[in-house]
Amino acid sequence: MQAVGKKVWVEPRVVWAGPGKLSILGKPMVWFLDNMATYAAELTASPAKPEDLIRRVREALMALQLNERR
């Protein structure tokens, strides 16, 4: 990700909160609301990233989102 000055792997996630059936083309990673405690435990078990890197990635993703809305 050039916006943060280094390569950073970012995986998109879809959180499904609805009671209905989910049907998606492709194979995105889908998290179900009922299992969020498990997903959170997995995330906290992974090695922590530096706060500055997290901030820069967040800012870069937010800028991309703003640009898409225009």
CHARMM internal coordinates of N, CA and C (Angstrom, degrees):
IC EDIT
DIST 1 N 1 CA 1.4481
DIST 1 CA 1 C 1.5260
ANGL 1 N 1 CA 1 C 107.22
DIST 1 C 2 N 1.3128
ANGL 1 CA 1 C 2 N 116.51
DIHE 1 N 1 CA 1 C 2 N 104.50
DIST 2 N 2 CA 1.4603
ANGL 1 C 2 N 2 CA 121.24
DIHE 1 CA 1 C 2 N 2 CA -175.89
DIST 2 CA 2 C 1.5251
ANGL 2 N 2 CA 2 C 112.76
DIHE 1 C 2 N 2 CA 2 C -59.83
DIST 2 C 3 N 1.3059
ANGL 2 CA 2 C 3 N 117.52
DIHE 2 N 2 CA 2 C 3 N -30.84
DIST 3 N 3 CA 1.4642
ANGL 2 C 3 N 3 CA 120.78
DIHE 2 CA 2 C 3 N 3 CA -176.30
DIST 3 CA 3 C 1.5228
ANGL 3 N 3 CA 3 C 112.99
DIHE 2 C 3 N 3 CA 3 C -63.43
DIST 3 C 4 N 1.3195
ANGL 3 CA 3 C 4 N 118.02
DIHE 3 N 3 CA 3 C 4 N -21.38
DIST 4 N 4 CA 1.4593
ANGL 3 C 4 N 4 CA 120.27
DIHE 3 CA 3 C 4 N 4 CA -179.76
DIST 4 CA 4 C 1.5142
ANGL 4 N 4 CA 4 C 112.02
DIHE 3 C 4 N 4 CA 4 C -107.82
DIST 4 C 5 N 1.3368
ANGL 4 CA 4 C 5 N 117.66
DIHE 4 N 4 CA 4 C 5 N 1.42
DIST 5 N 5 CA 1.4507
ANGL 4 C 5 N 5 CA 121.22
DIHE 4 CA 4 C 5 N 5 CA 173.87
DIST 5 CA 5 C 1.5192
ANGL 5 N 5 CA 5 C 115.46
DIHE 4 C 5 N 5 CA 5 C 85.06
DIST 5 C 6 N 1.3085
ANGL 5 CA 5 C 6 N 118.01
DIHE 5 N 5 CA 5 C 6 N 6.40
DIST 6 N 6 CA 1.4563
ANGL 5 C 6 N 6 CA 121.00
DIHE 5 CA 5 C 6 N 6 CA 176.69
DIST 6 CA 6 C 1.5167
ANGL 6 N 6 CA 6 C 109.17
DIHE 5 C 6 N 6 CA 6 C -161.22
DIST 6 C 7 N 1.3330
ANGL 6 CA 6 C 7 N 116.05
DIHE 6 N 6 CA 6 C 7 N 165.90
DIST 7 N 7 CA 1.4600
ANGL 6 C 7 N 7 CA 119.95
DIHE 6 CA 6 C 7 N 7 CA 178.10
DIST 7 CA 7 C 1.5237
ANGL 7 N 7 CA 7 C 109.43
DIHE 6 C 7 N 7 CA 7 C -76.72
DIST 7 C 8 N 1.3223
ANGL 7 CA 7 C 8 N 115.45
DIHE 7 N 7 CA 7 C 8 N 128.36
DIST 8 N 8 CA 1.4539
ANGL 7 C 8 N 8 CA 121.98
DIHE 7 CA 7 C 8 N 8 CA -179.61
DIST 8 CA 8 C 1.5214
ANGL 8 N 8 CA 8 C 107.67
DIHE 7 C 8 N 8 CA 8 C -133.83
DIST 8 C 9 N 1.3266
ANGL 8 CA 8 C 9 N 117.12
DIHE 8 N 8 CA 8 C 9 N 127.83
DIST 9 N 9 CA 1.4537
ANGL 8 C 9 N 9 CA 121.17
DIHE 8 CA 8 C 9 N 9 CA 178.15
DIST 9 CA 9 C 1.5202
ANGL 9 N 9 CA 9 C 109.03
DIHE 8 C 9 N 9 CA 9 C -82.28
DIST 9 C 10 N 1.3237
ANGL 9 CA 9 C 10 N 116.68
DIHE 9 N 9 CA 9 C 10 N 122.57
DIST 10 N 10 CA 1.4549
ANGL 9 C 10 N 10 CA 122.41
DIHE 9 CA 9 C 10 N 10 CA 178.95
DIST 10 CA 10 C 1.5170
ANGL 10 N 10 CA 10 C 107.60
DIHE 9 C 10 N 10 CA 10 C -123.41
DIST 10 C 11 N 1.3220
ANGL 10 CA 10 C 11 N 116.79
DIHE 10 N 10 CA 10 C 11 N 123.04
DIST 11 N 11 CA 1.4607
ANGL 10 C 11 N 11 CA 121.17
DIHE 10 CA 10 C 11 N 11 CA 179.30
DIST 11 CA 11 C 1.5147
ANGL 11 N 11 CA 11 C 110.02
DIHE 10 C 11 N 11 CA 11 C -106.67
DIST 11 C 12 N 1.3399
ANGL 11 CA 11 C 12 N 116.59
DIHE 11 N 11 CA 11 C 12 N 124.80
DIST 12 N 12 CA 1.4695
ANGL 11 C 12 N 12 CA 118.58
DIHE 11 CA 11 C 12 N 12 CA 177.52
DIST 12 CA 12 C 1.5224
ANGL 12 N 12 CA 12 C 110.79
DIHE 11 C 12 N 12 CA 12 C -71.63
DIST 12 C 13 N 1.3037
ANGL 12 CA 12 C 13 N 115.80
DIHE 12 N 12 CA 12 C 13 N 151.20
DIST 13 N 13 CA 1.4648
ANGL 12 C 13 N 13 CA 121.84
DIHE 12 CA 12 C 13 N 13 CA 177.03
DIST 13 CA 13 C 1.5205
ANGL 13 N 13 CA 13 C 108.83
DIHE 12 C 13 N 13 CA 13 C -134.19
DIST 13 C 14 N 1.3035
ANGL 13 CA 13 C 14 N 115.91
DIHE 13 N 13 CA 13 C 14 N 145.31
DIST 14 N 14 CA 1.4594
ANGL 13 C 14 N 14 CA 123.17
DIHE 13 CA 13 C 14 N 14 CA 171.62
DIST 14 CA 14 C 1.5172
ANGL 14 N 14 CA 14 C 106.07
DIHE 13 C 14 N 14 CA 14 C -112.91
DIST 14 C 15 N 1.3314
ANGL 14 CA 14 C 15 N 117.50
DIHE 14 N 14 CA 14 C 15 N 127.14
DIST 15 N 15 CA 1.4641
ANGL 14 C 15 N 15 CA 120.90
DIHE 14 CA 14 C 15 N 15 CA 176.04
DIST 15 CA 15 C 1.5222
ANGL 15 N 15 CA 15 C 106.69
DIHE 14 C 15 N 15 CA 15 C -104.24
DIST 15 C 16 N 1.3331
ANGL 15 CA 15 C 16 N 115.83
DIHE 15 N 15 CA 15 C 16 N 117.25
DIST 16 N 16 CA 1.4568
ANGL 15 C 16 N 16 CA 121.55
DIHE 15 CA 15 C 16 N 16 CA -178.83
DIST 16 CA 16 C 1.5167
ANGL 16 N 16 CA 16 C 109.13
DIHE 15 C 16 N 16 CA 16 C -94.76
DIST 16 C 17 N 1.3326
ANGL 16 CA 16 C 17 N 115.57
DIHE 16 N 16 CA 16 C 17 N 115.28
DIST 17 N 17 CA 1.4586
ANGL 16 C 17 N 17 CA 120.84
DIHE 16 CA 16 C 17 N 17 CA -177.32
DIST 17 CA 17 C 1.5198
ANGL 17 N 17 CA 17 C 112.43
DIHE 16 C 17 N 17 CA 17 C -109.33
DIST 17 C 18 N 1.3223
ANGL 17 CA 17 C 18 N 117.00
DIHE 17 N 17 CA 17 C 18 N -7.93
DIST 18 N 18 CA 1.4562
ANGL 17 C 18 N 18 CA 120.41
DIHE 17 CA 17 C 18 N 18 CA -175.59
DIST 18 CA 18 C 1.5188
ANGL 18 N 18 CA 18 C 113.97
DIHE 17 C 18 N 18 CA 18 C -79.94
DIST 18 C 19 N 1.3286
ANGL 18 CA 18 C 19 N 117.01
DIHE 18 N 18 CA 18 C 19 N 158.24
DIST 19 N 19 CA 1.4578
ANGL 18 C 19 N 19 CA 120.96
DIHE 18 CA 18 C 19 N 19 CA 179.50
DIST 19 CA 19 C 1.5307
ANGL 19 N 19 CA 19 C 112.35
DIHE 18 C 19 N 19 CA 19 C -81.62
DIST 19 C 20 N 1.3300
ANGL 19 CA 19 C 20 N 117.63
DIHE 19 N 19 CA 19 C 20 N -16.78
DIST 20 N 20 CA 1.4524
ANGL 19 C 20 N 20 CA 121.16
DIHE 19 CA 19 C 20 N 20 CA -176.10
DIST 20 CA 20 C 1.5128
ANGL 20 N 20 CA 20 C 113.52
DIHE 19 C 20 N 20 CA 20 C -78.72
DIST 20 C 21 N 1.3312
ANGL 20 CA 20 C 21 N 115.34
DIHE 20 N 20 CA 20 C 21 N 177.63
DIST 21 N 21 CA 1.4595
ANGL 20 C 21 N 21 CA 122.08
DIHE 20 CA 20 C 21 N 21 CA 179.35
DIST 21 CA 21 C 1.5269
ANGL 21 N 21 CA 21 C 109.58
DIHE 20 C 21 N 21 CA 21 C -75.93
DIST 21 C 22 N 1.3065
ANGL 21 CA 21 C 22 N 116.08
DIHE 21 N 21 CA 21 C 22 N 142.53
DIST 22 N 22 CA 1.4580
ANGL 21 C 22 N 22 CA 122.43
DIHE 21 CA 21 C 22 N 22 CA -179.18
DIST 22 CA 22 C 1.5178
ANGL 22 N 22 CA 22 C 109.37
DIHE 21 C 22 N 22 CA 22 C -103.00
DIST 22 C 23 N 1.3293
ANGL 22 CA 22 C 23 N 116.32
DIHE 22 N 22 CA 22 C 23 N 128.63
DIST 23 N 23 CA 1.4571
ANGL 22 C 23 N 23 CA 121.41
DIHE 22 CA 22 C 23 N 23 CA 177.89
DIST 23 CA 23 C 1.5248
ANGL 23 N 23 CA 23 C 108.06
DIHE 22 C 23 N 23 CA 23 C -133.32
DIST 23 C 24 N 1.3502
ANGL 23 CA 23 C 24 N 116.27
DIHE 23 N 23 CA 23 C 24 N 115.43
DIST 24 N 24 CA 1.4656
ANGL 23 C 24 N 24 CA 121.21
DIHE 23 CA 23 C 24 N 24 CA -176.38
DIST 24 CA 24 C 1.5221
ANGL 24 N 24 CA 24 C 109.09
DIHE 23 C 24 N 24 CA 24 C -131.83
DIST 24 C 25 N 1.3334
ANGL 24 CA 24 C 25 N 115.97
DIHE 24 N 24 CA 24 C 25 N 138.14
DIST 25 N 25 CA 1.4591
ANGL 24 C 25 N 25 CA 120.80
DIHE 24 CA 24 C 25 N 25 CA 173.31
DIST 25 CA 25 C 1.5205
ANGL 25 N 25 CA 25 C 108.76
DIHE 24 C 25 N 25 CA 25 C -78.12
DIST 25 C 26 N 1.2905
ANGL 25 CA 25 C 26 N 117.28
DIHE 25 N 25 CA 25 C 26 N 146.18
DIST 26 N 26 CA 1.4565
ANGL 25 C 26 N 26 CA 120.73
DIHE 25 CA 25 C 26 N 26 CA -178.68
DIST 26 CA 26 C 1.5179
ANGL 26 N 26 CA 26 C 110.05
DIHE 25 C 26 N 26 CA 26 C 82.55
DIST 26 C 27 N 1.3049
ANGL 26 CA 26 C 27 N 115.99
DIHE 26 N 26 CA 26 C 27 N -164.31
DIST 27 N 27 CA 1.4623
ANGL 26 C 27 N 27 CA 120.54
DIHE 26 CA 26 C 27 N 27 CA -177.10
DIST 27 CA 27 C 1.5258
ANGL 27 N 27 CA 27 C 111.73
DIHE 26 C 27 N 27 CA 27 C -133.51
DIST 27 C 28 N 1.3286
ANGL 27 CA 27 C 28 N 117.26
DIHE 27 N 27 CA 27 C 28 N 61.44
DIST 28 N 28 CA 1.4636
ANGL 27 C 28 N 28 CA 117.02
DIHE 27 CA 27 C 28 N 28 CA 175.95
DIST 28 CA 28 C 1.5225
ANGL 28 N 28 CA 28 C 109.96
DIHE 27 C 28 N 28 CA 28 C -71.70
DIST 28 C 29 N 1.3141
ANGL 28 CA 28 C 29 N 116.17
DIHE 28 N 28 CA 28 C 29 N 155.99
DIST 29 N 29 CA 1.4533
ANGL 28 C 29 N 29 CA 120.46
DIHE 28 CA 28 C 29 N 29 CA 175.32
DIST 29 CA 29 C 1.5197
ANGL 29 N 29 CA 29 C 107.29
DIHE 28 C 29 N 29 CA 29 C -74.02
DIST 29 C 30 N 1.3189
ANGL 29 CA 29 C 30 N 116.50
DIHE 29 N 29 CA 29 C 30 N 119.99
DIST 30 N 30 CA 1.4606
ANGL 29 C 30 N 30 CA 121.30
DIHE 29 CA 29 C 30 N 30 CA -179.20
DIST 30 CA 30 C 1.5169
ANGL 30 N 30 CA 30 C 109.11
DIHE 29 C 30 N 30 CA 30 C -112.44
DIST 30 C 31 N 1.3168
ANGL 30 CA 30 C 31 N 115.76
DIHE 30 N 30 CA 30 C 31 N 126.51
DIST 31 N 31 CA 1.4577
ANGL 30 C 31 N 31 CA 121.89
DIHE 30 CA 30 C 31 N 31 CA 174.34
DIST 31 CA 31 C 1.5167
ANGL 31 N 31 CA 31 C 107.62
DIHE 30 C 31 N 31 CA 31 C -104.94
DIST 31 C 32 N 1.3001
ANGL 31 CA 31 C 32 N 116.58
DIHE 31 N 31 CA 31 C 32 N 134.63
DIST 32 N 32 CA 1.4556
ANGL 31 C 32 N 32 CA 121.26
DIHE 31 CA 31 C 32 N 32 CA 178.74
DIST 32 CA 32 C 1.5225
ANGL 32 N 32 CA 32 C 109.07
DIHE 31 C 32 N 32 CA 32 C -98.99
DIST 32 C 33 N 1.3263
ANGL 32 CA 32 C 33 N 115.50
DIHE 32 N 32 CA 32 C 33 N 136.89
DIST 33 N 33 CA 1.4556
ANGL 32 C 33 N 33 CA 121.39
DIHE 32 CA 32 C 33 N 33 CA -174.17
DIST 33 CA 33 C 1.5249
ANGL 33 N 33 CA 33 C 112.01
DIHE 32 C 33 N 33 CA 33 C -54.38
DIST 33 C 34 N 1.3219
ANGL 33 CA 33 C 34 N 117.11
DIHE 33 N 33 CA 33 C 34 N -36.51
DIST 34 N 34 CA 1.4690
ANGL 33 C 34 N 34 CA 120.92
DIHE 33 CA 33 C 34 N 34 CA -179.67
DIST 34 CA 34 C 1.5278
ANGL 34 N 34 CA 34 C 112.96
DIHE 33 C 34 N 34 CA 34 C -63.26
DIST 34 C 35 N 1.3285
ANGL 34 CA 34 C 35 N 117.43
DIHE 34 N 34 CA 34 C 35 N -21.07
DIST 35 N 35 CA 1.4708
ANGL 34 C 35 N 35 CA 121.80
DIHE 34 CA 34 C 35 N 35 CA -176.38
DIST 35 CA 35 C 1.5258
ANGL 35 N 35 CA 35 C 113.44
DIHE 34 C 35 N 35 CA 35 C -107.00
DIST 35 C 36 N 1.3211
ANGL 35 CA 35 C 36 N 118.20
DIHE 35 N 35 CA 35 C 36 N 14.37
DIST 36 N 36 CA 1.4611
ANGL 35 C 36 N 36 CA 120.46
DIHE 35 CA 35 C 36 N 36 CA -174.63
DIST 36 CA 36 C 1.5297
ANGL 36 N 36 CA 36 C 113.09
DIHE 35 C 36 N 36 CA 36 C -60.88
DIST 36 C 37 N 1.3162
ANGL 36 CA 36 C 37 N 118.31
DIHE 36 N 36 CA 36 C 37 N -32.01
DIST 37 N 37 CA 1.4687
ANGL 36 C 37 N 37 CA 119.96
DIHE 36 CA 36 C 37 N 37 CA 178.77
DIST 37 CA 37 C 1.5299
ANGL 37 N 37 CA 37 C 110.47
DIHE 36 C 37 N 37 CA 37 C -63.20
DIST 37 C 38 N 1.3249
ANGL 37 CA 37 C 38 N 117.07
DIHE 37 N 37 CA 37 C 38 N -39.48
DIST 38 N 38 CA 1.4649
ANGL 37 C 38 N 38 CA 121.30
DIHE 37 CA 37 C 38 N 38 CA 177.94
DIST 38 CA 38 C 1.5215
ANGL 38 N 38 CA 38 C 110.83
DIHE 37 C 38 N 38 CA 38 C -65.72
DIST 38 C 39 N 1.3353
ANGL 38 CA 38 C 39 N 116.50
DIHE 38 N 38 CA 38 C 39 N -44.93
DIST 39 N 39 CA 1.4658
ANGL 38 C 39 N 39 CA 120.33
DIHE 38 CA 38 C 39 N 39 CA 179.93
DIST 39 CA 39 C 1.5324
ANGL 39 N 39 CA 39 C 110.60
DIHE 38 C 39 N 39 CA 39 C -63.08
DIST 39 C 40 N 1.3253
ANGL 39 CA 39 C 40 N 116.64
DIHE 39 N 39 CA 39 C 40 N -41.30
DIST 40 N 40 CA 1.4680
ANGL 39 C 40 N 40 CA 120.43
DIHE 39 CA 39 C 40 N 40 CA 179.62
DIST 40 CA 40 C 1.5229
ANGL 40 N 40 CA 40 C 110.73
DIHE 39 C 40 N 40 CA 40 C -63.48
DIST 40 C 41 N 1.3192
ANGL 40 CA 40 C 41 N 116.92
DIHE 40 N 40 CA 40 C 41 N -39.46
DIST 41 N 41 CA 1.4653
ANGL 40 C 41 N 41 CA 120.29
DIHE 40 CA 40 C 41 N 41 CA 178.50
DIST 41 CA 41 C 1.5276
ANGL 41 N 41 CA 41 C 110.64
DIHE 40 C 41 N 41 CA 41 C -64.05
DIST 41 C 42 N 1.3334
ANGL 41 CA 41 C 42 N 116.90
DIHE 41 N 41 CA 41 C 42 N -40.17
DIST 42 N 42 CA 1.4683
ANGL 41 C 42 N 42 CA 120.80
DIHE 41 CA 41 C 42 N 42 CA 178.20
DIST 42 CA 42 C 1.5300
ANGL 42 N 42 CA 42 C 110.64
DIHE 41 C 42 N 42 CA 42 C -64.05
DIST 42 C 43 N 1.3276
ANGL 42 CA 42 C 43 N 116.51
DIHE 42 N 42 CA 42 C 43 N -41.33
DIST 43 N 43 CA 1.4643
ANGL 42 C 43 N 43 CA 119.93
DIHE 42 CA 42 C 43 N 43 CA -179.77
DIST 43 CA 43 C 1.5231
ANGL 43 N 43 CA 43 C 111.65
DIHE 42 C 43 N 43 CA 43 C -65.76
DIST 43 C 44 N 1.3234
ANGL 43 CA 43 C 44 N 116.97
DIHE 43 N 43 CA 43 C 44 N -41.29
DIST 44 N 44 CA 1.4588
ANGL 43 C 44 N 44 CA 119.15
DIHE 43 CA 43 C 44 N 44 CA -178.47
DIST 44 CA 44 C 1.5231
ANGL 44 N 44 CA 44 C 111.93
DIHE 43 C 44 N 44 CA 44 C -72.60
DIST 44 C 45 N 1.3364
ANGL 44 CA 44 C 45 N 117.85
DIHE 44 N 44 CA 44 C 45 N -19.78
DIST 45 N 45 CA 1.4596
ANGL 44 C 45 N 45 CA 121.09
DIHE 44 CA 44 C 45 N 45 CA 178.19
DIST 45 CA 45 C 1.5285
ANGL 45 N 45 CA 45 C 112.02
DIHE 44 C 45 N 45 CA 45 C -80.20
DIST 45 C 46 N 1.3339
ANGL 45 CA 45 C 46 N 117.14
DIHE 45 N 45 CA 45 C 46 N -19.64
DIST 46 N 46 CA 1.4642
ANGL 45 C 46 N 46 CA 119.60
DIHE 45 CA 45 C 46 N 46 CA -179.26
DIST 46 CA 46 C 1.5344
ANGL 46 N 46 CA 46 C 109.49
DIHE 45 C 46 N 46 CA 46 C -78.01
DIST 46 C 47 N 1.3329
ANGL 46 CA 46 C 47 N 117.02
DIHE 46 N 46 CA 46 C 47 N 156.54
DIST 47 N 47 CA 1.4695
ANGL 46 C 47 N 47 CA 120.05
DIHE 46 CA 46 C 47 N 47 CA -179.24
DIST 47 CA 47 C 1.5287
ANGL 47 N 47 CA 47 C 111.68
DIHE 46 C 47 N 47 CA 47 C -58.38
DIST 47 C 48 N 1.3032
ANGL 47 CA 47 C 48 N 116.35
DIHE 47 N 47 CA 47 C 48 N 136.89
DIST 48 N 48 CA 1.4663
ANGL 47 C 48 N 48 CA 121.65
DIHE 47 CA 47 C 48 N 48 CA -179.26
DIST 48 CA 48 C 1.5225
ANGL 48 N 48 CA 48 C 110.59
DIHE 47 C 48 N 48 CA 48 C -71.04
DIST 48 C 49 N 1.3066
ANGL 48 CA 48 C 49 N 115.29
DIHE 48 N 48 CA 48 C 49 N 145.16
DIST 49 N 49 CA 1.4562
ANGL 48 C 49 N 49 CA 121.58
DIHE 48 CA 48 C 49 N 49 CA 175.03
DIST 49 CA 49 C 1.5278
ANGL 49 N 49 CA 49 C 107.81
DIHE 48 C 49 N 49 CA 49 C -97.25
DIST 49 C 50 N 1.3263
ANGL 49 CA 49 C 50 N 117.78
DIHE 49 N 49 CA 49 C 50 N 152.06
DIST 50 N 50 CA 1.4668
ANGL 49 C 50 N 50 CA 120.29
DIHE 49 CA 49 C 50 N 50 CA 178.06
DIST 50 CA 50 C 1.5372
ANGL 50 N 50 CA 50 C 111.20
DIHE 49 C 50 N 50 CA 50 C -59.57
DIST 50 C 51 N 1.3157
ANGL 50 CA 50 C 51 N 116.68
DIHE 50 N 50 CA 50 C 51 N 138.87
DIST 51 N 51 CA 1.4713
ANGL 50 C 51 N 51 CA 121.78
DIHE 50 CA 50 C 51 N 51 CA -177.93
DIST 51 CA 51 C 1.5248
ANGL 51 N 51 CA 51 C 111.89
DIHE 50 C 51 N 51 CA 51 C -56.04
DIST 51 C 52 N 1.3331
ANGL 51 CA 51 C 52 N 117.32
DIHE 51 N 51 CA 51 C 52 N -38.47
DIST 52 N 52 CA 1.4599
ANGL 51 C 52 N 52 CA 120.16
DIHE 51 CA 51 C 52 N 52 CA -179.72
DIST 52 CA 52 C 1.5263
ANGL 52 N 52 CA 52 C 111.04
DIHE 51 C 52 N 52 CA 52 C -63.48
DIST 52 C 53 N 1.3182
ANGL 52 CA 52 C 53 N 117.10
DIHE 52 N 52 CA 52 C 53 N -40.28
DIST 53 N 53 CA 1.4644
ANGL 52 C 53 N 53 CA 121.21
DIHE 52 CA 52 C 53 N 53 CA 178.51
DIST 53 CA 53 C 1.5285
ANGL 53 N 53 CA 53 C 110.37
DIHE 52 C 53 N 53 CA 53 C -65.46
DIST 53 C 54 N 1.3104
ANGL 53 CA 53 C 54 N 117.44
DIHE 53 N 53 CA 53 C 54 N -43.34
DIST 54 N 54 CA 1.4662
ANGL 53 C 54 N 54 CA 121.58
DIHE 53 CA 53 C 54 N 54 CA 178.33
DIST 54 CA 54 C 1.5255
ANGL 54 N 54 CA 54 C 110.25
DIHE 53 C 54 N 54 CA 54 C -60.47
DIST 54 C 55 N 1.3196
ANGL 54 CA 54 C 55 N 116.67
DIHE 54 N 54 CA 54 C 55 N -43.36
DIST 55 N 55 CA 1.4586
ANGL 54 C 55 N 55 CA 120.61
DIHE 54 CA 54 C 55 N 55 CA 179.27
DIST 55 CA 55 C 1.5221
ANGL 55 N 55 CA 55 C 111.60
DIHE 54 C 55 N 55 CA 55 C -62.44
DIST 55 C 56 N 1.3409
ANGL 55 CA 55 C 56 N 116.94
DIHE 55 N 55 CA 55 C 56 N -44.26
DIST 56 N 56 CA 1.4674
ANGL 55 C 56 N 56 CA 120.59
DIHE 55 CA 55 C 56 N 56 CA -179.05
DIST 56 CA 56 C 1.5219
ANGL 56 N 56 CA 56 C 111.62
DIHE 55 C 56 N 56 CA 56 C -66.01
DIST 56 C 57 N 1.3248
ANGL 56 CA 56 C 57 N 117.65
DIHE 56 N 56 CA 56 C 57 N -39.84
DIST 57 N 57 CA 1.4727
ANGL 56 C 57 N 57 CA 120.88
DIHE 56 CA 56 C 57 N 57 CA 177.68
DIST 57 CA 57 C 1.5256
ANGL 57 N 57 CA 57 C 109.74
DIHE 56 C 57 N 57 CA 57 C -64.36
DIST 57 C 58 N 1.3380
ANGL 57 CA 57 C 58 N 116.86
DIHE 57 N 57 CA 57 C 58 N -45.90
DIST 58 N 58 CA 1.4693
ANGL 57 C 58 N 58 CA 120.95
DIHE 57 CA 57 C 58 N 58 CA 178.85
DIST 58 CA 58 C 1.5220
ANGL 58 N 58 CA 58 C 110.59
DIHE 57 C 58 N 58 CA 58 C -57.85
DIST 58 C 59 N 1.3251
ANGL 58 CA 58 C 59 N 117.35
DIHE 58 N 58 CA 58 C 59 N -46.31
DIST 59 N 59 CA 1.4631
ANGL 58 C 59 N 59 CA 121.08
DIHE 58 CA 58 C 59 N 59 CA -179.49
DIST 59 CA 59 C 1.5281
ANGL 59 N 59 CA 59 C 111.48
DIHE 58 C 59 N 59 CA 59 C -63.61
DIST 59 C 60 N 1.3252
ANGL 59 CA 59 C 60 N 116.88
DIHE 59 N 59 CA 59 C 60 N -40.10
DIST 60 N 60 CA 1.4640
ANGL 59 C 60 N 60 CA 120.35
DIHE 59 CA 59 C 60 N 60 CA 179.69
DIST 60 CA 60 C 1.5329
ANGL 60 N 60 CA 60 C 110.71
DIHE 59 C 60 N 60 CA 60 C -65.85
DIST 60 C 61 N 1.3291
ANGL 60 CA 60 C 61 N 117.58
DIHE 60 N 60 CA 60 C 61 N -42.52
DIST 61 N 61 CA 1.4689
ANGL 60 C 61 N 61 CA 120.62
DIHE 60 CA 60 C 61 N 61 CA 179.03
DIST 61 CA 61 C 1.5311
ANGL 61 N 61 CA 61 C 111.17
DIHE 60 C 61 N 61 CA 61 C -66.38
DIST 61 C 62 N 1.3210
ANGL 61 CA 61 C 62 N 116.88
DIHE 61 N 61 CA 61 C 62 N -38.95
DIST 62 N 62 CA 1.4600
ANGL 61 C 62 N 62 CA 119.96
DIHE 61 CA 61 C 62 N 62 CA 178.28
DIST 62 CA 62 C 1.5285
ANGL 62 N 62 CA 62 C 110.58
DIHE 61 C 62 N 62 CA 62 C -65.42
DIST 62 C 63 N 1.3319
ANGL 62 CA 62 C 63 N 117.53
DIHE 62 N 62 CA 62 C 63 N -38.61
DIST 63 N 63 CA 1.4691
ANGL 62 C 63 N 63 CA 120.97
DIHE 62 CA 62 C 63 N 63 CA 178.21
DIST 63 CA 63 C 1.5260
ANGL 63 N 63 CA 63 C 110.05
DIHE 62 C 63 N 63 CA 63 C -64.55
DIST 63 C 64 N 1.3270
ANGL 63 CA 63 C 64 N 117.31
DIHE 63 N 63 CA 63 C 64 N -40.41
DIST 64 N 64 CA 1.4673
ANGL 63 C 64 N 64 CA 119.82
DIHE 63 CA 63 C 64 N 64 CA 177.33
DIST 64 CA 64 C 1.5200
ANGL 64 N 64 CA 64 C 110.97
DIHE 63 C 64 N 64 CA 64 C -62.92
DIST 64 C 65 N 1.3049
ANGL 64 CA 64 C 65 N 116.88
DIHE 64 N 64 CA 64 C 65 N -41.24
DIST 65 N 65 CA 1.4579
ANGL 64 C 65 N 65 CA 121.01
DIHE 64 CA 64 C 65 N 65 CA 179.13
DIST 65 CA 65 C 1.5305
ANGL 65 N 65 CA 65 C 110.95
DIHE 64 C 65 N 65 CA 65 C -63.21
DIST 65 C 66 N 1.3312
ANGL 65 CA 65 C 66 N 116.90
DIHE 65 N 65 CA 65 C 66 N -43.84
DIST 66 N 66 CA 1.4607
ANGL 65 C 66 N 66 CA 120.36
DIHE 65 CA 65 C 66 N 66 CA 178.38
DIST 66 CA 66 C 1.5166
ANGL 66 N 66 CA 66 C 111.66
DIHE 65 C 66 N 66 CA 66 C -62.55
DIST 66 C 67 N 1.3375
ANGL 66 CA 66 C 67 N 117.03
DIHE 66 N 66 CA 66 C 67 N -40.35
DIST 67 N 67 CA 1.4617
ANGL 66 C 67 N 67 CA 121.05
DIHE 66 CA 66 C 67 N 67 CA 179.49
DIST 67 CA 67 C 1.5217
ANGL 67 N 67 CA 67 C 111.47
DIHE 66 C 67 N 67 CA 67 C -64.81
DIST 67 C 68 N 1.3371
ANGL 67 CA 67 C 68 N 118.01
DIHE 67 N 67 CA 67 C 68 N -35.31
DIST 68 N 68 CA 1.4575
ANGL 67 C 68 N 68 CA 121.04
DIHE 67 CA 67 C 68 N 68 CA 179.80
DIST 68 CA 68 C 1.5184
ANGL 68 N 68 CA 68 C 111.90
DIHE 67 C 68 N 68 CA 68 C -70.33
DIST 68 C 69 N 1.3138
ANGL 68 CA 68 C 69 N 117.80
DIHE 68 N 68 CA 68 C 69 N -28.61
DIST 69 N 69 CA 1.4662
ANGL 68 C 69 N 69 CA 121.79
DIHE 68 CA 68 C 69 N 69 CA -179.75
DIST 69 CA 69 C 1.5263
ANGL 69 N 69 CA 69 C 111.50
DIHE 68 C 69 N 69 CA 69 C -74.07
DIST 69 C 70 N 1.3051
ANGL 69 CA 69 C 70 N 117.87
DIHE 69 N 69 CA 69 C 70 N -20.76
DIST 70 N 70 CA 1.4782
ANGL 69 C 70 N 70 CA 121.18
DIHE 69 CA 69 C 70 N 70 CA -176.24
DIST 70 CA 70 C 1.4949
ANGL 70 N 70 CA 70 C 111.41
DIHE 69 C 70 N 70 CA 70 C -82.39
END
COOR INIT
IC SEED 1 N 1 CA 1 C
IC BUILD
